[in-house]
Amino acid sequence: MITVRAVALLALLAAAAAAQDAPADAAPAPAAPAAWTRVDLATRAPPLIDEETAKKLFAGVRSGKRQKWDPLSLQCLKENTDLTFKWEEHAGGVVTMKTNNLGLRRDTDTNPIKSCVRVFVAGDSHTDGLVNNSESFCTLCENRLNAQNDGKRYEVLNAGIGGAGPHVYLGMLRRALFMQPDVFVAVLYVGNDFMDALFVQDWFSHRQGTKLSYEQYQKPLDDALKKWKETSLVGNSFNQAYRYKMVPDEEPIALAEVVATFDSMAKICADNKIRFVIGVIPTKYDVDENDGPRSAEIMADLGLQPKDMDVNVRLRTGFDKAMREHGATVLDPTDEMKSSQTQFYWLRDHHLDVDGNTFYADKLYELLQPLLKDVPMPAAAPAKGGK
């Protein structure tokens, strides 16, 4: 069933929403949603799904260009891929998305046997990165750690996957245990991870949510996706807000699901003596102001008002508060990003750009540097033939 923490969170959210939004003569708020049986993927043995199901759930697995089915993490990046494509906003005009022998976003191969201080990072397409590997926040953070010259060597391994969500991050942690990371960083993208988490949970739990007709819900979204050719533009900044405008009762359920999933990651890390860090990446809409007219047009296409976009702020602050109360270390640089004059996202599709990755690398380094001070280098493996 839903965890005690999740039930409490649902009740608090419902009470807060009722107090804030209800007029004086409003009818009583509807009862909280009936309890439903939540499936905890952290306790399930693989395969969690089969390959055909993965193709139905994840567009990247369906296309097969970069992603594939994984029995534990649901999906992952393929090994040794090298995809270069035009990207006019990039100073070089192109971006190369390359994976190594383990399907990590890295130009060099990774030895699964740990020989240095190891940080493992999971996230969605913002972590995967619409930048070259050398420009990703994982690589830049690794470079800063190694530049300390403190007698230790560091790896910050980028296991981000485009189109992933919290349950994939959980699975990537379980996959990574044999690599013995010292720190596991799960990076939440505010703009669609809540929606993604509930989508996956609904498949496992068979939760019966609100049903809307094609004309009511899907047609306006399909029309917007056709009009705005960069489908990830709509998905990155507007789709989740549209979903919870149309189906508002799902907002607290999605928040509770994400909190429960990150709690599962925290427990696995604690059980395996891994330090757990949560990263948060906000939407471009919430921190950058250089795409106002186009954003307003997309919102109009979806029938969204500025107040409807506040759902991402509510979800982010609710998540931050819950995870900190649960004892997690949370990196959320939203306020600093909002106050900066730097533009952190590509205009083309609202993913973190090179400056955004550089900024996030600095923030992650500032958090990890003191956290890793007392982490020793792994003991050297004995030489061949040694005792």
N, C-alpha and C positions, 0 to 999 in steps of 0.2 A: 504494500500500500504506500501512499505518499508518506514520506518521512515526517516525523514530528516537527522538525525544523521547517519543512516545506509547508505544512499546514499552518504553522504559526505565521510564516511569511505571507501566505495567502490572506490570512485574516487581517494582518496589519495593513497590507496594501488595500484591501477592500474598505477597511475603516477609514484610511487616509483619503482615498478617492471619494468616498461618500461625504466626508467632512468638507472637502475642498470644493466639490462640484455641485452638490445638491442645493437647489434653492430652498428658501425657508418652508415653503408649502409642498415640498416634494413628497412623493409617495415613498414608503419604506424601500430601502435598497433590496434588490433580489437576494435570495439566499446564496451562500457560497456554493460553488459547484460541488456536486456529489463526489464522494471519494471514489477514486478509480485506482486500479492496480498498476502501479508504476513498475517498470522493469529496470533493474539495476544492471547495466551492462558490465560493470566492474566485476561482477561475480559469475558471469557466464563464461563457460569454456568455449574456445573456438571450435568450429567456425560459427561466428555470430550470425552471418548471413552467407548465402551462396553467391556465386558470381552473377547469375542472372538477376538476382534481387539487387545486387550492387549496381548493375546497369540501369535498373528501374529507378533507383534512389538518387544516383549521382550522375550528372551530365558528363563529367570528366571521364568517368569509367565507361560510360556509354560511347563516347567518341574514341577513346583508346589512344589518343595522341600522346598524352603525357602520364595519364593515370591508369591504375589497374585496381582490381579487387584485391582486398587483403582479408583473410579470415578473422583477424583480430581487430584491426583498426578500421575495417569496413572498406577503406580505400587508401592508397598511397601513391607516391610518384614512382614511375618506372625508373629502373637503373639505366645509367649511361645514355641519357637523352640529350640532345643538343638542338634547341629550337631558336632560330634568330628571325625576328620580324621587325618591320618598320615601326618606328615610334617617333613621330615628328617632334614632339616636345622634348625628347631626350637630346642632349648636346651632341651625341654621336649619330642621331637619326635612327638608330636601331637599338634593340634590346635582345640579349641572348639569355635564354633560360636553360641552364645546363644542370644535369644531375650527375652524381658520381656513382661509384660501384654499389652503394647502399640506397640509392634513390634520394640522397640528400642534395639540397641546393648548394653545391660546393664544386670548385674547379679541380680539386685534388681528391684522390680516393681516401676513404676512412678505414682504418684498421679497427675492426670491432673490439679487439683486445685493448683495453685502456692503458695508455702509457703517459697520460698527462691529466691535469684537472679538466674534467669534462662537463660541459653545460649542454643540455639537450633542449631545443626550443620547438614547440609545436604551435601551429596556428593555421589561419586560412590563407587566402590569396595575398593579403597584406604582408604576411610573414614570408610566404613563398616568394613574393616580390615581383613587381613589374619593373624590375631593375636588373642590371647585371649582377652576378654573384659578388663581385668585388665591391659593389655599392650597397649591398643589403645590410640591414642593421645588425644581423648576426655576425657577418664577416667583420664589419667595422668595430663592433664591440670586442670581438676576439683580438683584433689588431691592437686595440688599446690595452687590453689585459696583458698581452705579450710584450708591449712596449714598456711595461713597468720594470722589466729586467729584475724581477724579484727572486730569480733562481728557479722559478716554476714555469711550466709551459701549459698553455690553455687551448682548449677547443670549444667553440660555440657552434654547435651543429644545428643547421637549419633544416627542420623536418616539416616546414610549412607546406600546405597542400591547397591549391585553389579549389573552392567549393566545399571545403571541409567545415566542420562545426565542432562543438564541445565533445560529442561522443567519439569523434575521430581523434581528438586530442587525447582523450582517455585511452583509446586503443593504442595510439602511438607511444604513450607512456608504458603501457604493458609490453609493447614490442621492444621498447628500449631497455628494459630491465637487465637483459643479459649484457648490455654494454656498460653497465654500472655507472650511470651518470652521477655526478656529485650534486648537480642542481637540475631540476626540471622546471622549465618556464612554459606555462600555457598562456597564450596570447589571445584574449577575447576581442573580437571586432564587434563594436556596439551595433553597427548598422544592420547586421542580419544574423548574428550568432544565436540570438534568442529564438527567432523564427526557425532557424535550422535545427536547433536542439529539439524543439517541440515536434517538428516534422519527423525526425528520426524516432523520437520516443513514441509518437503516435503509431508508427509502423509496428513497433514491438508490442505496445500495450493494447492496440486496437481501441484507443480512446475515441469515443464518438463525439466530435465537436459540432459546432454550428455549421449547418450546410446552407450554402448560398447558391443560387442558380448561376449558370454561365453568364447570363446577361448582367446580373447584379455584380459579380465579382471578377471573373476571369476575363471577360471581354474588354473592359477598360484597361486591364493590365496588358493583355495581348496587343491592344492597339498602341499603347505607350511603347512597348518593346519594339514594335514594327517601326514606329516613328523615330525612335532614338536608337540608331543602329548599334551603338555600344550597349548591348544588353546588360553588361555588368554595371553601367552607369545607373540604370534604374534599380538594379539589384543591390548595389552598394549603398545607396543613400535614401531610397524612397520606398522600396517594396515592403519592408518591415512596417514602416509607418502606415502604409496603405492597408496592410493586413490587419493591424490592430485598430485602425479606424473602422474597418468593416466588421471585424470580429473582436470587439473589445474585451470580451470575457476571457480571451486567450492570453492577454498580457500578463496577469499575475501567475497563470499556470506556467507560461514560458519562463518567467523569472525564477520561479521555484525549481523548475527542471534544470536550468543552468546552474543554480546554486548547488543543487543536489549532485550534479555531475562533477562540478569542481570540488565539492566535498569528497567525492570518491577518489579523485586524483590526489587530494591532500592526504587521505588515509593510506593509499598505496605508497606514496612518498615516505610518510612517517614509518610505515612498516618496513621499508627498505632503506631507511636512514639516508634518504635523499632530501635535500632542501627544496622546498616548493615555493615558486614565485609565480604570481599572476601578473601578466601584462594586460593593459587595456588600451585599445586604439579607438578613438572616437571617429565619427563620420566627418567628412569634409564640410558638410552643411553646418555642423556644430562649431567648427573652428576657423574655416576659411571663408572669406567674403568676396572672392573674385569670380564667382559663378552665379551671382544672384538672378539675373534675368532668365538664364536657361533653367535654373532650378525652379523658379516661379512658374515657368511654362510647363515643366514636367509635373509639378504639383497640381497645376490647373487641369492637366490631362487626366490626373488620377482623382480629382476632386478633393485634394488635400489643402487644408488651411495651415498657416504657421503653427497654430496650437496643436494640430495633429502631429507635427514633427517633434513635439515635446516628449513623445513617448520614448524616444531614444535617450533623452536626458533622464527620465524617470527610471528606465531600466538600468542605465549605467549607475546612477547614484544608489539605487536599491541594491544592485549587485555589489558595488564597492562596500556599502555599509554592512551587508550580510557577511561577506567574506572576511572583512576586518574583524567583525564580531566573532567569527569562527577561528580567529587567530592567524589568518593568512597574511603573507606579505604581498601588498598590492602596489603595482606601479601604474598610476593613472595620471598622465601629464596633460590632461585636457585643459585645465585652467591656464597652464603656461603656454600651451599652443594657441589658445584663444587670444591671449594678450600679446602674442608675438606678431611682428609685421611680416614674418616669413610665410610663404605659401607652401604648405606641406603635402599637397596632393596634386596629381595630374588633373588637368582640366578634362582630358579626354574621357576618363572613366572613373575618376574619384578614388583611385588607389594611391597609396603613399608614393611620393616621387623621391628623387634622389635626396633633396633637402629633408624630406620627412624621414627617410631612413637614417640620415646622418643625425638628425635631432634625437630620434628614438634610440639609436645606438649610444649616444652620450648619456641619456637618461638610464638606460639599462646598465651601462658600465658603472655609473654612479651608485646604483643599487647593488650590483654584484661585487664590486671591488671590496667593500668591507665584509661582505658575506663570505667571500672566498679566502680571506686572509689566513684563517686557521685550517684551511683544507690542504692536507699534504699531497705531494706527488705520490702516485701509486708506487708500491714497492717494485723494484726492477725484477723482471722475470729472470730466472736463472739461465745462464748460458747453456747452450746445447751440450748435453753430456755432464752438466754440473749437478750438484746435489741440492 
